[in-house]
Amino acid sequence: MILAEKKYEIHEVQKGYANRTLYINLSKSEITIKPVTDEMKKKFIGGKGFDLWLMWNSLPKDKIVKWDDLENEICISSGPLGGSIFYPGSGKCIVTSISPLTGIIVDSNVGGYFGPYLKFSGFDALEIQGKAKREVIIYIDGIEGLIQIKEIEDSEGLSEYSHELTQQLTQEYAPDENEKQRVSVVSSGPAAKNTKWGILNFSWFVRGRNWASVKQAGRGGIGTVFKKKNLKALVCLSPKVTVKSNNPANLEAARELGKTHSQEIIKLDPKQNEMRRVGTGHLPDIMNVTDLLPTENFRFGMHKEISGKEIPYSREVMRSIYSGKEGADGCWIGCTVSCSHYSEGHIVLTGPFKGKKVIVDGPEYETIAGCGSNWGVWDPKWVLETNFYCDTYGLDTISVGTGIAFVMECYEEGILNKEITDGLELNFANAKAAIELIHQMAKGEGFGVIVGQGIREMKKIFAEKYGADPQFLHDIGMEHKGLEFSEYVTKESLAQQGGYGLTNKGPQHDEAWLIFEDVIRNSIPSFEDKARALRWFPLWRTWFGLNGLCKLPWNDIQPESQANYPIKDTNTGELVRAKVPDHVEWYAKYFSAVTGRQSTPDDLINMSERVYNFQRIFNIRLGQGLREGDSNLPYRAMGPVTALEYESRANRYDNQLKDLGFNIEGMFIEEKIKILRKHREEQYSKLQDAVYKERGWNQKGCPTIELVKELGIDYDDVISVISPHQ
């Protein structure tokens, strides 16, 4: 049944912008088209910037909006550079909402075709508010100029499982059998409804295997918000995409830049990380060798028994798992990185699809580390199993990996037992038990429902109901601000601790991945060095999310000129080589060529600084976003919690204590841990001070009025939010 329908006139994209946004209120079955103003383009650019601006103005300002309030929104936007088919990594979009896990703004960067297709169908952003009475599909037809809100009838027989639903809707909405590539579907699955770890799957159709693959907007529970609004799916049917679809200000210059960058990738990638063959699957081996691979709930940084040998997730092993050939599976048209690898022929081992042969999109590094090594599981078939079910059930593999690793340690510590876990023996390495929890999440029953509320809620339940020590739970429960940690061991990297703790949305590597510079290269030793890096890199990475770009072409394939740059600027102390200067310059030229807005690398950082601070202020408006929210990391992110952890790096820790002037002769491990903890927590607090100063925030962690004025976002409602905290 059609609840609402609106026809609209198709306009060409101009200089990367469709110049309209689409607002849908599900409670009212209302469809509205809004203009994009010059102010929006100038100050908020696109992508996350547009999402935040739309939410800021649509959410009521007289209350703190919760994730499950009708007023909460899901916003999706690409950006002015998104959708180019001649520049690598131009197929991204950003999804934002208030997170069920954190209660603040979460944004998730995702590939697949929906973001660019939305723009080429006429809209720079999609804004969804309210809640439908029954499940609905939002359909955007960019060929006929038609938008519909369609209520789902039981008789339609649409699957609850995301991978099946995606194929069904791709088939249904394709104008003919040969046009499936013009359809992109956004959907989730049953576990998103029963947990706070819900994801959104964004599809693209692959002709070679007659299958619609998916990429995930995974972090923060956006799929849970999606399900709460009674959304079954979003479907976009796009006009044909060409090199002119984005209508750049200078098409020739933009294409030449894309050609240069693409040729570099094809030449150098086989000699570097092999992104075109194994993608992020090259990382587990590197992380294991450098003692940074999360193992058994982040207690260790490598496989304890096979250190120095090939692990079951080595590059060679992953090469054998991934199907297809080099450069054959990009998540956007024309991306030469093509890192979206898949595995076909996995025979499902458990659950409702047991015995079926399926295609698994992935596994990516975070899934391998989170649901492999972090569970103490070293058999790839169980990672594939988890990957498949998390995707089709609608679950974030990072939160699932980190969350179940926490449960496993609680089980081994005696905090949990079989009576509490409904008979599941949740020891490390028990992949079958972990996957049973995932099945329970999908069915909305058993202990899995408790686990799916996230580590923050589990800590409260385990302390209140089962008598666990709250401090110990906090120390080993790898969440911050309510969001589970992504998969890197940060004990020995103060910069990466800041990269996780001082973020806008919680501990994820999207903002700052500084662990190699800090631990391996030791290029940012002082607080000031780290603070400078923790200003520039989050801003630079934010810029990709404003423009519809993937970060991987920036630094995962590096130009031959890299060696010509110094590691640091001797005058300012800032990192140089890690920024990949040639690529930064290319991106400035690319932005200029598409938008016609002549820009330098510094201009790009200024764009991001405005949006980054705006998001910080939005969090303050939602009752968080100040210093206390950046503090109190789980101690395991900083150092060893248990004697077992200390012993795994005993020489390193002993030497550090000696360097600090302590006589540790005859000292018990527990005393060593206590001394080390005091020192490391003090170091983190000093880092906060340095980062706040570098970012132009006061010591409460609030952007100053002077900074807000300098950035040109000193609107009355912005000033009213930050004034009490000056």
N, C-alpha and C positions, 0 to 999 in steps of 0.2 A: 504494500500500500504506500502510495506517495503522500507524505505528510506535508511537504513543501517543495516548491519548484520555482526556479528563477532562470530566465533567459538573459543573456548578456551579449554585448557586442565584442567580438574578438579584436584586440589591438596588437600591433607589433610591439615587441620588446624594444626599448630605446636605451642604448648605452648600458645594457645590463639590467635594466629595470622595466618591469611591467607597469609600474606606477599605480597599482591598485592592490588592496588587500581584501581578503574575503573573511567576513565575520558570520559565524553560524551559532545561534542560540538554540540548543536542543530542547530546553524546557518550553520555549515559545514556538518552536518550529519556524524560526526566523532566519532569513538569509539576507545579508546586507553587504554591499560592495562599498569600500571606503577608498578615498584617494590617498596616495603616498605624497607627502609634502616635501618640499625642498629641504625643510628643516630636518625631517627624518633622514633623508639621504646624506645630508651634510654631516650630521652629528651622530647618527646611529648606523649608517652604512648599509646594513642588511643583516640577514642571518640572525644571530643571537641579539644583535642590537635592535632589530625590528621587533623580535619576539618580546624583549624586555619592555620596550616602549609601549607596545600594544597592551601588555599585561598591566603595566604601571597605570595606564589611563582607564582600563576597563574594570579592574578590581576595586571594590569599595575602599575608601580611605579612612572610614570611621570605624573599622574593625580589623583585627588580624585574621586574615582569611586562612582557613585550614585546607588541607589537601582534598578532603571529601566534601567541602562546601560547594554548593551550586556555582558560586562565583568563580571558583578556580578555573583556570583555562589550560588548554593545551594549544601551544602555538608552534607552527612549523614554518620555517623560512629558509630559503637557499641564500642568495646574496648576489651582488652584481656580477661576480666572476663565475658563479655556479652555472653549469650547463654548457660551457664551452667544450667543444669536442676536439679541439686541437691543442689544448694545454693539459698536461698530465694532472690528475687528481682534482678535476673540476666538477665532480658529481655529488658533492656533499650538501647536506642541509643540517640545520640545528632544530631540535625539538626542546621546548621549555615548558615547565609547569612547576607548581609547588609540590615538593616531594613528600610522599607518605612516610619516608624514612627520616627525613631531616626537618621537615616543616618550613624549609626555605626554598628559594629558587634552585632548581636543578636544570642543567642543560646537557643535552646528549647529542654528540656529533655522529651522523649516520650517512652511509652510502646508499646505494640503490637509486632507482630512477625517479622516485616520487617528487623530491625537492625540485629538480630541474623541470620535470613535467608540469608541476604546479605553476611555475613561473611562465613556461611557454603556453600554458592554458589561460594565462592572463593575470596571475596573482603573485606578488612578491612574498606574501605570507598568508597562512590560513590560521584563523583564530576561532577556537571552539570553546563555548561556554555553556553552562547549564547541564541538564541530564534528561535524556529521553525516557519516556514511560516504559518502552520496550526496546529491544535491540534494534539498532538502525545501521544503515550504510549511508555514508555521504559519498555521492557520485559527482565528479567534476568532469564534464565533457568539453575539452578544449578544442574540439573540431566543430561541434554544433553550437557551442556557446550555451551550455546548459548545466545547471546545478540542481541536484535533487537530494532531499532527505527521504530515505525509503525505509519504512518499517518492515522488519523481517517476519515472514510468515513461517510457522513450523513446517508447513508443507514443502517449503523450498529445499529442505534437506541439506542445508549448509553445515559443513563439519565444524566442530568446536576446536579442532586441532589446526594450528596455524599453517602447517605445511600443506595440508589438504585443502583448507579454505583458500589459500593463495592460488592454487591451481584451478579450483572451481571458479573463482571470480575472474581470473585471467581469461579463462575460456569463455565465460558468460559475457564479459564486457568488450572483448576484442571484436572489432567490426567484421573481421573475417579471419579465417584460420591463419592467414599469412601476416596478420597485423598484431599478433600477440605482444610483439616487442613494444607496442605503443601504450600498453597497459601497465600501470604500477599499482600495487596493492599495499596498504598498511594494515596490519592486523596483529592480534595477540592470541593468547590461548587460555585454557581453563585455570592454570595455576596463577595467572596474573590476577584473577578475581579473588583468589583465596589467600594470597600472600601480599607482601609489600615489595616484592622483588620483580614485579611485572615489567616486561620489555615490549617494544614495538618492533615488528619485522617489516622492513621496507623491501619490496621486491623489484626484480628486473628479470625479464624473460631471456633465456639463453637458447638461441636457435639450435646450436650444435647438439644439445642433449634434450631439446623439447621440454624444458623445465624452467619454472620460475624460481630462481634462487633468492635468498634474502640476506640483508645486512640488518644489524640490530641497533636501535636506539636503546641502549641497555641500562644506563645507570640511573639510580634514584627512584625507580618504581613508576616511571611514566606510563607503562602498560597497565599498572594498577589503576591509575587515574582514568585511563582510556576505558577500562572495563566498568569502572564506577559510573561513568557517564552513559553506560549502555551502548557503547559503540561496538558494532560488530567489525566494521572495516571502513577504510577510506579507499576509494578507487578513483584514479585519474587516467583519463584517456587523452593522450597528447597529440598535437599536430606533429607532422614529420619534423625531426630535428636535423638541422643543417649547420654548416659552419657559420651561416649568417643569422641563426636564430637569436643569438644574444645581441645582434646588431651593434657591434663595438664601434666606438668613435673612430678608431683607426684599425680596421680589420687586417690590413697588410702587416702592420707592426705587431699586432697581437698574434697572428699566425706565425710570423717569423720567430717570435720568442718561444712559442709552443714547439715549433720544429726543432729549435736549438736544444731546448730542455729535453725533449723526447729522444733526440739522437744521443745525447749524453747518457740518458738512462739505459738505452739499449746497448751502448758501448761498455759502460762501466759496471752495470749491475751484476753481470756474471762474475766479475772480479771482486765484488764486495759482498753484499748480503744476500744476493740471489732472491730478491723480492719477487721477481717474475716467475720464479720456480717454486720457492718454498714460503714466500711471504714472511709473516712474523714467526713462522715455524723455525726460523734460523736462531731465534733468541734463547730457547731453553738451554741449549748446550753452552752458549756464552755465559748465561746467568749462573749455571752450575759451576763452570770453571772459575768464575770470579767470586764464588761464595755468596751470591745474591739471589739465588733461586729459592722462593719460599717452600719450605719443606716441613711438613707436620705442624701446621698452624704457625708458621714463621719462626719456629724454634731454631731451625737450622737454615743454612743457605746453600746446601748441596746435598746430594745423595750420600748418606753416611758410609755406605758399604762399597760403593763403586767410584769413589772420588778418584779423579785422574783417568778414568776409563770412559768409554762411550756410554752415555746414558740411553735409555729406551726412547728418549725424545730428542735424539741428536738430529742434526741436519740431514744426515743420510737416511735415518729412519723416517723422518717426515717427508723426505722426497719420495720414498716408496709408498707412503700413505696417500699423498695427494694425487688425484687423477688429472688427466689433461696434460698439456704441455706448457712450456715456458711462454708467459705473456698471453695466455689464452682466456683469462677469466677476470677481466676488470669489472668493477661494480658500476662503471659509467663508460659511456661510449668514448673510445679514443684514448683512454688512460693507458699510457705505456708501462706504468708500474704493474698493473694487472695482478695485484697481490691477493685477490679474493679466491683462494684455492678451495677445492672441495674434494671430498672422498666419496666415491660411488662404490656400491657393492657391499656396504656394511650390512650384515645380517643382525637384526635387532635381537638382543639377548633377553630382554625382560619386557614386562608391561603389555599394554594393549596392542602393540605392533610386533610382538615377539614372533620371530621367524620370517618377518618380511625383509626384503632387500631394499635399502633406502639410500638416498643421496644425503650426505651430511655436508652442510656449508661450513667448512673449516676442517679441523680446529685451529683457532688462532692462539697466539702465545698465552693470552690471559686465561683461556680455557684450559690449556695444557698445564699451566702452572697452578691455577686455582683448583681444578678438579682432578689433577694428576699428582704432582709432587706435594702439594700442600695437604692432600689427604694421605700421603704416603703410598700412593698408587702409581705403579711404574709399568703399567700395561696399556698401550695405546688403545686397545679395543674398548676399554672402559671409558676412556676419555671421549671416544667417538660416540659411545652410547649416551653419555651424559650430555654431550653437545647436541645430539639429535633431539633428546627429550626436552632439554631446556628451551631449544628453539621452538619446538612445536607446542609445548605447554606454555610458552611465554615467560621464561625465567632468565634473569641476568646471571650468566655463568660466573662472573666475578663475585657477586654477592653470594651465590650458591656455593662457590668454592671456598671463600673465606668464612662464610657462616657455618658450613658443615665441618670445616677444619676446627673451628672453635668448639663445636659440639663434640667432636671426636676427642679433643683433649679433655673436655669436661668429663666425658665418659671414662677415659683412662685414669683421671684423677679421682674417680669415685663420686663426683658431684651428681652424675646421672647413673642410672642402672637400668636393667632390662624392664623392670616394672614401670619406670617412668617413660621409657622409649618404646613401649608397646612391643617388647620382646626383641627389638633390634640390638644387635651387638655392634655398637658404633665405635669400634677400635679403629685406629689408623690402619690403612691398607684394606679395609673392608668396603670395597667399591659397591658390592651388591646391596649392602645395608644403606649406603649413602644414596644410591639410586632409588631404593624403596622409599626413602624420605621424599624424593622428588615426585614419585608417583602419588604419594599421600597428599602432597601440595596440590597436585592436579585434581584430585578427588575431593579436596577439602575435608580431609579426615586424618585422625591419628596425630602422632607427635610431629609430623611434618608441618602441620598448620602452625604450631608454636614456633618451630624453626623458621618458617617463612615470614614471621613478623620482624625478622632481622636481629642482629646481635644486641642492639641497644635494648630491645624488649626482652630478649632471652636473658640478659643479665639481671633484669629486674625480677623476672619469674623465677630464675634459678636461685636467687638470693631469698626471695620472699617465701617461695613454696618448698624449696628443697634445702634451705639452710646453708647455702654456699657463702663463702667469704666475699662480700661485695668488692673489696679491694683487689683480691686475686682475680675475680672475674673481669674487673676493669683492666687489670694489667695484661691479661692474655686475650681479651676480646677485641679483635682488630677492627674496630670501627671508630670513627670520629665524626662529630656532628650528626651521628646516626647512620652515616654511609660506610659500608664495608670497604676496607683497603683493597686497592688493586695490588698486583702480584710482584712486589719487589721488597726485598729485605733491606730495611733502612737503619738497622742498629748502628752501623758504622758510618752513616752519612748524615751529618747534621743538616746539610743543605737539603737533602731529600726529605728529612723530617719536616723541615720548613715547607718543602714543596708539597707535602701532604697536609700539614696542619694549618698552613696560612692561606688556604684556598678559599674561594667563594662558596663552593658547593660540597666540600668534603674530600677525603683522601683518594684522589685519582691522579694518574700521571698525565692527564690532558693539559694541565697548566704548566708543570715544570718537571722535567725529567733530567735531573742534575747529578744522578748517582754516580755516573762514570767520571764526570769532571771532578767530583768531590773525593771519591774513593780510589778510583783507578789512576786518574791522571794527577790528582792532588793539585789542581790548578786554581782552586778557590779556597785557600787555607784560612783567611781571616774572616771575622764577622762582616766586615765591610765588603769583602769579595763576594761572600755568599749573598749579602743583602742586595748588591747590585745585580747579581744573577737572578735573584728572586723578585726583582722588579722587571727586568727586561724580558726574560723568557716567558713568564705568564702573559705578559702583554703581547709578545710576538705570537704566541700560540693562540691567544684570543683572536688575533686578526684573521686567522684562517676560518674561524667560526663566524666571522662577520661577512665573509665573502663567498662561502660555499665551496671551500677548498679542503683537500686532504693534506695533512702535514708530511706524509711519508716522502713525497718527491723532494721536499725541502732538505731533509737531513739523512734519509736512509740510503740515498745514492748521492755521494758527494763528488764534487768536481775535482779534476786533476790539480786545479790551482790551489786546493786546500793547503797543501804543504808550504805554499809560499807565504801564508799568513802567519803572524806570530800567535802563540797561544793566548797572550794577553797584551793589552795596550800598556806600555811601560809608564805612560803619563797618568792615565785614569785608573789603571788596574782592572779594567773591564775585560771580560773574555772576548776574544776576537774570532779565533778559528771555529769554536763551537757554534757560532752564529751562522756559519756557512755564508760568508759575505757576498759571494757572487750570486747565490740564489736569492738572497734578500734583495739585492739590486734588481734582479730579474722580476721579482714579484712587484716591486714598485713600478717598473716599466709596464708590466702586464696590467696592473690596476689603472695606470694612466691611459693605456691604449684602449681599454674597454670602456671606461667611464668618461674619458675626456678630462678628467680631473688630474692635472699634472701633480705628481706626488714623488717624494723622496722616501728612502727608508725611515727617516725620522718622522715623516708625516704618517706613515703606517702605524708606528708606535703611538703617536698622539691619538689616532682614531681609536685604538684599542684601549688606551688609558681612560678615555672618556667612558666607554661602555663598561670597562672593568670596575671603575669606581661607582658607576650607576648601579651595577648589580650589587655591590657591597652595600650601598645605601638602601636598595630594595630589601635586602636581608634585614637591615636595621629596622625598616618599616614593618617587617614581619616579626619583630621582637627578638631578633638575634643579630649576628654580624659584628659583634664587638670583641674585645680582647678575650673575655672569658670563653667565647666560642672557639677561639683559636688555640686555647691552652688545653691542658689536661689530656694530651695524647695517651693512648694506652702505652704503658711503659715498654712493652715488647717492641714497639716501634723505635725506642731509644736505646735499649740495652737488655741484658739477660734478666729474666724474671726468676728462673729456676736454677738450681745447682747443675742440672743436666745441660742447660744452655751454656752456663759459664764454662763448664768443663769442655764443651765442644770447641771453645776458643780460649782456653785457659792461658796459653802463653801470651796471646795478644792482650787480654785483659790484665794479666799480672804485670806486664810491662807498662801498660798505661798507668796503673796505680803507682808503680815505682817512679815513673816520669813525673807524676803529680807530687812526689815526695813522701809517699807512704812506705813504711816498713811493714811488709806483708808476711814476714817470716812467722810461721806458726799460726797465721790468721785463718779462721774458718771461712769457707766459701760464702756463707750467708753474710758475714761481716764485710767481705770484699764486695758483694753485690750491693749492700747498703751504701757503702762509700762511693762506689761507681755511680750508683743511681743519683745520689745527691749532686754529684759533679755534673752529670749529663743533663739533669733537669735544669740546673742553673745555666748551662750552656744554651739550652733551648730558649729560656727566658731572655737571655741576652740577645739571641738571634732575633726574637720577636721585636725587641727594642730597635735593633738595627734595621730590620725590614720595614717597620712602620715609618721610621724616619726617612728611609730611601723612597718609600711610596708616597710620602707627603701626608701621612696620617698622624693623628696625635697618639699618645700612649694608651688611649682607650681602644685604639684600632679603628677610629672613625675618621673618614676623610675630612680635612679641614674646610672651612668655608672659603678660605683663600684658594685652595686647590680647585674646589667646585666652580668658583668664579673663573679661574684660569682656564678650565676645561669647557666653559660655556654651558654648563648644565645647572646654573644657579636659579632654577625655577622656584617659585614660591613654595610649592609642595615638597621640593627636595630640601630646601633650606629648613623648612619646618621639621623635617625628620631628623636632620643632623644637629640642629641648634642645641637641643638639650644635652648633647654629648661633647660639646666643645670645651 
